[in-house]
Structure formats: C-alpha cells, structure tokens
Amino acid sequence: MKKSTLVIAVLILVVLTGCSQKENHSTKESISNIEAPVESPEKSEAELLSELANQEVTLKADQLGEDDYDTMEDFGKSFVNLYTGAVANQERVSFNNYISKDKLLQFTNKMLELEQRQVLKGGFSVTFGLSNEFQEVQFMRLDNNLYRLDLSFLNEGSGMSCKLLIQSVNKSLKIVDLYFGNKDGVDTMATGHPAERRLDNPELWDDQEWVNGVMEKLEEYETKLGD
C-alpha cells in the first residue's frame, strides 16, 4: 500500500513538473515576442530628398568666417545631393531653403526640369544620384561674408563638380550663385563654358540683362529638347 502510494506521488510530480516547464517555455516565448524591437522600414529616396529640402542652416554671427567652414561644407553637400538626387529620381523638390535670389531660384528650377527630361532621353554622359562620394572641397574667401565653395564628387564612378557662391543672409546660409559645369549640362549651355564662367559676383542674378540672356538660352534649349 505504501509502495503504491509512493509511485502515484512520483507520477503526479512528473506530470506537474512537465506542465510547469511547458507554461514557463510558453511565457518566455510570449515575452520574447513582446520585447523584440520592431525594425523601422528604410526611408525612400523621395523621403530623403524631402528631408534635404527642409533643412535650413542658421548661424550665430551675421557674417561668415573661417569658423563656419564645416557648416558651409555640409550645406554645400546637402544641396548637391538634393539637386542630383532630384534629377536621378525625377522628383520635384524645393530649393527655397538654399537659394535666396528669386531669379537664381527660377533658373535652378528650370534647369532641374530640363535635365530630368535630358536624362530620360539618355542625353547625359554623367551619372546622377542621391548619394554622392565627395572628393575634394575648396574654400575661397572673396569678401566679407562671401565665400566660394568648390566641390568635386563621384556617383557610380562618374565625376562631377559644383561651385557655389555662399553668403549669410539674415543669419541663414544662402546660395547667391551656382555652377555645375557638366559637359552636357544645362547651366554650361545657358550660363557659359567652365573656362569663362566666373563665380564672384553676388549681385549677378539681380542683373536683368544677364537673366534675360540666360532665360532666352533656356527657351531655345527646351525647344530643341522637344517633348
């Protein structure tokens, strides 16, 4: 009788232990599922372009100085990525946070539109993209609160360059002139050959005669480009 009772007690203990382990295992799985981090999906290139377009760089001082080199470099690279990324992705973007001159902004918007059409027709010898590999960065102080930033960069092995004339306008970094100067580029056709095109005049895009000449060339180029 005692032996039989002991066997039954052992069997009950085994069953209870098994159930306990099963419940414990299930609980661990449940906790693991709850605590597992949820990976956020990668941002689309359209979202990245929107973030670049919405960036605005403010300065502590009214005028630019050598202490602002890193800020100017980041600002210039962001603009280049925004522009070349917009060309590659056929996206309309805003340059309002980068460009202060109305006529230069008008020109840049039109240049983007025409170069997007040119890319679709396969009329470029360079490769545009959002993520550029920047090579050389050069600064040139032209006057109080006026710097020229020269950027050279690669995209899928394709070399390009961009020159920016930068000022502080109401303590915000702004581009007052720009030039990509690509061999087949719209700005080369409309504003001059790299050997002739100078970036040293912050008032250039206030010169209506200059602007009229550039816009006429854009119209001529758009006609040749067709639909």
Order of alpha helices (4+ residues) and beta strands (2+ residues): alpha-alpha-alpha-alpha-beta-beta-beta-beta-alpha-alpha
